[in-house]
Amino acid sequence: MTEVKDGVIYYVMKDGYVKSGDMTSSRRLFNEMRFRTVASWNDMINGYALNGDVSAALDLFLAMLREVKPDEVTILAVLSACNHIAV
């Protein structure tokens, strides 16, 4: 039960940092998480995309590939990040 509670707290705090544009603090919390689900990876990738940091989003996606299998939401988050690339 503690792991679930901790996971929820991390998620809420991380989400708040993303919404305020503080990706440094959000990434710090992400790095502290003991158990990272596909959803937590997706949230971080999407957070970088929403905040216009394409490089960080793609770097995190590559790191994700070493740990977990991406899903459809992951692909959408990566595409969203790529949408911010200046042509």
Secondary structure, DSSP 8 states (H G I E B T S, - for coil): -HHHHHHHHHHHHHHHHHHTT-HHHHHHHHHH-SS--HHHHHHHHHHHHHTT-HHHHHHHHHHHHTTS---HHHHHHHHHHHTTS--
